[in-house]
Amino acid sequence: MTTITEIQRFNDENAASLLKTIADNMNSDTDELVLDFSGVRRLDANALRALEQFASTADARSIKVALRGASAEIYKVLTLVKLTSRFAFVS
């Protein structure tokens, strides 16, 4: 059975801490996570590190992660740090 968990309302201030919290609570019952990045305008170094660690945790647990509403600027930053291949992007 496929379980999709959707997390809403990431923003510039809470992205790093929320990603860490979600990664700590990920379990193998979840097949896919959809993270709403429509409220994120920029990613600081802490958020990028948290996103990379989050992707590694998701990969280790075979969980697919999609980012919804990521702006072109966020996509460009993720491309520069070579993280785009680890996520699906949905509008």
PyMOL commands that place a pseudoatom at each C-alpha (Angstrom):
pseudoatom trace, name=CA, resn=MET, resi=1, chain=A, elem=C, hetatm=0, pos=[0.000, 0.000, 0.000]
pseudoatom trace, name=CA, resn=THR, resi=2, chain=A, elem=C, hetatm=0, pos=[1.376, 3.385, -1.004]
pseudoatom trace, name=CA, resn=THR, resi=3, chain=A, elem=C, hetatm=0, pos=[1.265, 6.118, 1.586]
pseudoatom trace, name=CA, resn=ILE, resi=4, chain=A, elem=C, hetatm=0, pos=[1.732, 9.731, 0.555]
pseudoatom trace, name=CA, resn=THR, resi=5, chain=A, elem=C, hetatm=0, pos=[2.388, 12.265, 3.275]
pseudoatom trace, name=CA, resn=GLU, resi=6, chain=A, elem=C, hetatm=0, pos=[2.150, 15.923, 2.388]
pseudoatom trace, name=CA, resn=ILE, resi=7, chain=A, elem=C, hetatm=0, pos=[3.929, 18.591, 4.395]
pseudoatom trace, name=CA, resn=GLN, resi=8, chain=A, elem=C, hetatm=0, pos=[2.740, 22.172, 3.952]
pseudoatom trace, name=CA, resn=ARG, resi=9, chain=A, elem=C, hetatm=0, pos=[4.073, 25.642, 4.525]
pseudoatom trace, name=CA, resn=PHE, resi=10, chain=A, elem=C, hetatm=0, pos=[7.818, 25.719, 4.376]
pseudoatom trace, name=CA, resn=ASN, resi=11, chain=A, elem=C, hetatm=0, pos=[9.198, 29.239, 4.488]
pseudoatom trace, name=CA, resn=ASP, resi=12, chain=A, elem=C, hetatm=0, pos=[12.585, 30.914, 4.625]
pseudoatom trace, name=CA, resn=GLU, resi=13, chain=A, elem=C, hetatm=0, pos=[12.751, 30.870, 8.418]
pseudoatom trace, name=CA, resn=ASN, resi=14, chain=A, elem=C, hetatm=0, pos=[11.621, 27.319, 9.172]
pseudoatom trace, name=CA, resn=ALA, resi=15, chain=A, elem=C, hetatm=0, pos=[12.998, 25.286, 6.248]
pseudoatom trace, name=CA, resn=ALA, resi=16, chain=A, elem=C, hetatm=0, pos=[16.138, 23.936, 7.955]
pseudoatom trace, name=CA, resn=SER, resi=17, chain=A, elem=C, hetatm=0, pos=[14.523, 23.040, 11.284]
pseudoatom trace, name=CA, resn=LEU, resi=18, chain=A, elem=C, hetatm=0, pos=[11.390, 21.576, 9.701]
pseudoatom trace, name=CA, resn=LEU, resi=19, chain=A, elem=C, hetatm=0, pos=[13.417, 19.425, 7.283]
pseudoatom trace, name=CA, resn=LYS, resi=20, chain=A, elem=C, hetatm=0, pos=[15.436, 18.044, 10.196]
pseudoatom trace, name=CA, resn=THR, resi=21, chain=A, elem=C, hetatm=0, pos=[12.285, 17.296, 12.184]
pseudoatom trace, name=CA, resn=ILE, resi=22, chain=A, elem=C, hetatm=0, pos=[10.630, 15.540, 9.254]
pseudoatom trace, name=CA, resn=ALA, resi=23, chain=A, elem=C, hetatm=0, pos=[13.782, 13.526, 8.486]
pseudoatom trace, name=CA, resn=ASP, resi=24, chain=A, elem=C, hetatm=0, pos=[13.990, 12.411, 12.117]
pseudoatom trace, name=CA, resn=ASN, resi=25, chain=A, elem=C, hetatm=0, pos=[10.368, 11.219, 11.977]
pseudoatom trace, name=CA, resn=MET, resi=26, chain=A, elem=C, hetatm=0, pos=[10.380, 9.533, 8.546]
pseudoatom trace, name=CA, resn=ASN, resi=27, chain=A, elem=C, hetatm=0, pos=[9.365, 5.906, 8.677]
pseudoatom trace, name=CA, resn=SER, resi=28, chain=A, elem=C, hetatm=0, pos=[9.353, 3.069, 6.196]
pseudoatom trace, name=CA, resn=ASP, resi=29, chain=A, elem=C, hetatm=0, pos=[5.533, 3.109, 5.940]
pseudoatom trace, name=CA, resn=THR, resi=30, chain=A, elem=C, hetatm=0, pos=[5.755, 6.241, 3.793]
pseudoatom trace, name=CA, resn=ASP, resi=31, chain=A, elem=C, hetatm=0, pos=[6.513, 5.795, 0.105]
pseudoatom trace, name=CA, resn=GLU, resi=32, chain=A, elem=C, hetatm=0, pos=[6.393, 9.416, -1.012]
pseudoatom trace, name=CA, resn=LEU, resi=33, chain=A, elem=C, hetatm=0, pos=[6.608, 12.865, 0.551]
pseudoatom trace, name=CA, resn=VAL, resi=34, chain=A, elem=C, hetatm=0, pos=[5.428, 16.067, -1.090]
pseudoatom trace, name=CA, resn=LEU, resi=35, chain=A, elem=C, hetatm=0, pos=[6.992, 19.185, 0.409]
pseudoatom trace, name=CA, resn=ASP, resi=36, chain=A, elem=C, hetatm=0, pos=[5.361, 22.530, -0.350]
pseudoatom trace, name=CA, resn=PHE, resi=37, chain=A, elem=C, hetatm=0, pos=[8.130, 25.044, -1.101]
pseudoatom trace, name=CA, resn=SER, resi=38, chain=A, elem=C, hetatm=0, pos=[5.842, 27.770, -2.465]
pseudoatom trace, name=CA, resn=GLY, resi=39, chain=A, elem=C, hetatm=0, pos=[6.582, 29.927, 0.615]
pseudoatom trace, name=CA, resn=VAL, resi=40, chain=A, elem=C, hetatm=0, pos=[10.372, 29.622, 0.261]
pseudoatom trace, name=CA, resn=ARG, resi=41, chain=A, elem=C, hetatm=0, pos=[12.089, 32.520, -1.527]
pseudoatom trace, name=CA, resn=ARG, resi=42, chain=A, elem=C, hetatm=0, pos=[15.692, 31.657, -0.653]
pseudoatom trace, name=CA, resn=LEU, resi=43, chain=A, elem=C, hetatm=0, pos=[17.700, 28.855, 0.905]
pseudoatom trace, name=CA, resn=ASP, resi=44, chain=A, elem=C, hetatm=0, pos=[20.536, 29.710, 3.257]
pseudoatom trace, name=CA, resn=ALA, resi=45, chain=A, elem=C, hetatm=0, pos=[23.489, 27.404, 3.909]
pseudoatom trace, name=CA, resn=ASN, resi=46, chain=A, elem=C, hetatm=0, pos=[21.741, 25.732, 6.859]
pseudoatom trace, name=CA, resn=ALA, resi=47, chain=A, elem=C, hetatm=0, pos=[18.660, 24.975, 4.768]
pseudoatom trace, name=CA, resn=LEU, resi=48, chain=A, elem=C, hetatm=0, pos=[20.791, 23.572, 1.940]
pseudoatom trace, name=CA, resn=ARG, resi=49, chain=A, elem=C, hetatm=0, pos=[22.647, 21.269, 4.342]
pseudoatom trace, name=CA, resn=ALA, resi=50, chain=A, elem=C, hetatm=0, pos=[19.351, 20.188, 5.892]
pseudoatom trace, name=CA, resn=LEU, resi=51, chain=A, elem=C, hetatm=0, pos=[17.890, 19.533, 2.438]
pseudoatom trace, name=CA, resn=GLU, resi=52, chain=A, elem=C, hetatm=0, pos=[20.909, 17.437, 1.466]
pseudoatom trace, name=CA, resn=GLN, resi=53, chain=A, elem=C, hetatm=0, pos=[20.699, 15.416, 4.694]
pseudoatom trace, name=CA, resn=PHE, resi=54, chain=A, elem=C, hetatm=0, pos=[16.942, 15.069, 4.210]
pseudoatom trace, name=CA, resn=ALA, resi=55, chain=A, elem=C, hetatm=0, pos=[17.484, 13.693, 0.691]
pseudoatom trace, name=CA, resn=SER, resi=56, chain=A, elem=C, hetatm=0, pos=[20.058, 11.212, 1.997]
pseudoatom trace, name=CA, resn=THR, resi=57, chain=A, elem=C, hetatm=0, pos=[17.676, 9.989, 4.700]
pseudoatom trace, name=CA, resn=ALA, resi=58, chain=A, elem=C, hetatm=0, pos=[14.846, 9.657, 2.187]
pseudoatom trace, name=CA, resn=ASP, resi=59, chain=A, elem=C, hetatm=0, pos=[17.114, 7.747, -0.221]
pseudoatom trace, name=CA, resn=ALA, resi=60, chain=A, elem=C, hetatm=0, pos=[18.218, 5.380, 2.545]
pseudoatom trace, name=CA, resn=ARG, resi=61, chain=A, elem=C, hetatm=0, pos=[14.573, 4.631, 3.369]
pseudoatom trace, name=CA, resn=SER, resi=62, chain=A, elem=C, hetatm=0, pos=[13.482, 4.404, -0.311]
pseudoatom trace, name=CA, resn=ILE, resi=63, chain=A, elem=C, hetatm=0, pos=[11.130, 7.359, 0.024]
pseudoatom trace, name=CA, resn=LYS, resi=64, chain=A, elem=C, hetatm=0, pos=[10.497, 9.500, -3.048]
pseudoatom trace, name=CA, resn=VAL, resi=65, chain=A, elem=C, hetatm=0, pos=[10.414, 13.233, -2.387]
pseudoatom trace, name=CA, resn=ALA, resi=66, chain=A, elem=C, hetatm=0, pos=[8.674, 15.842, -4.534]
pseudoatom trace, name=CA, resn=LEU, resi=67, chain=A, elem=C, hetatm=0, pos=[9.004, 19.596, -4.071]
pseudoatom trace, name=CA, resn=ARG, resi=68, chain=A, elem=C, hetatm=0, pos=[5.851, 21.495, -4.926]
pseudoatom trace, name=CA, resn=GLY, resi=69, chain=A, elem=C, hetatm=0, pos=[5.893, 25.167, -5.827]
pseudoatom trace, name=CA, resn=ALA, resi=70, chain=A, elem=C, hetatm=0, pos=[9.663, 25.622, -5.837]
pseudoatom trace, name=CA, resn=SER, resi=71, chain=A, elem=C, hetatm=0, pos=[10.496, 28.871, -7.616]
pseudoatom trace, name=CA, resn=ALA, resi=72, chain=A, elem=C, hetatm=0, pos=[12.898, 29.120, -10.539]
pseudoatom trace, name=CA, resn=GLU, resi=73, chain=A, elem=C, hetatm=0, pos=[15.456, 30.666, -8.164]
pseudoatom trace, name=CA, resn=ILE, resi=74, chain=A, elem=C, hetatm=0, pos=[15.211, 27.738, -5.736]
pseudoatom trace, name=CA, resn=TYR, resi=75, chain=A, elem=C, hetatm=0, pos=[15.536, 25.311, -8.659]
pseudoatom trace, name=CA, resn=LYS, resi=76, chain=A, elem=C, hetatm=0, pos=[18.656, 27.135, -9.866]
pseudoatom trace, name=CA, resn=VAL, resi=77, chain=A, elem=C, hetatm=0, pos=[20.256, 26.963, -6.417]
pseudoatom trace, name=CA, resn=LEU, resi=78, chain=A, elem=C, hetatm=0, pos=[19.469, 23.245, -6.165]
pseudoatom trace, name=CA, resn=THR, resi=79, chain=A, elem=C, hetatm=0, pos=[20.972, 22.757, -9.625]
pseudoatom trace, name=CA, resn=LEU, resi=80, chain=A, elem=C, hetatm=0, pos=[24.179, 24.534, -8.585]
pseudoatom trace, name=CA, resn=VAL, resi=81, chain=A, elem=C, hetatm=0, pos=[24.591, 22.284, -5.543]
pseudoatom trace, name=CA, resn=LYS, resi=82, chain=A, elem=C, hetatm=0, pos=[23.612, 19.195, -7.566]
pseudoatom trace, name=CA, resn=LEU, resi=83, chain=A, elem=C, hetatm=0, pos=[20.459, 18.346, -5.624]
pseudoatom trace, name=CA, resn=THR, resi=84, chain=A, elem=C, hetatm=0, pos=[17.846, 18.529, -8.399]
pseudoatom trace, name=CA, resn=SER, resi=85, chain=A, elem=C, hetatm=0, pos=[18.289, 14.878, -9.373]
pseudoatom trace, name=CA, resn=ARG, resi=86, chain=A, elem=C, hetatm=0, pos=[17.281, 13.789, -5.872]
pseudoatom trace, name=CA, resn=PHE, resi=87, chain=A, elem=C, hetatm=0, pos=[13.830, 15.357, -6.051]
pseudoatom trace, name=CA, resn=ALA, resi=88, chain=A, elem=C, hetatm=0, pos=[10.820, 15.444, -8.334]
pseudoatom trace, name=CA, resn=PHE, resi=89, chain=A, elem=C, hetatm=0, pos=[9.377, 18.902, -8.984]
pseudoatom trace, name=CA, resn=VAL, resi=90, chain=A, elem=C, hetatm=0, pos=[5.654, 19.589, -9.277]
pseudoatom trace, name=CA, resn=SER, resi=91, chain=A, elem=C, hetatm=0, pos=[3.776, 22.838, -9.751]
for i in range(1, 91): cmd.bond("trace and resi %d" % i, "trace and resi %d" % (i + 1))
show_as sticks, trace
zoom trace
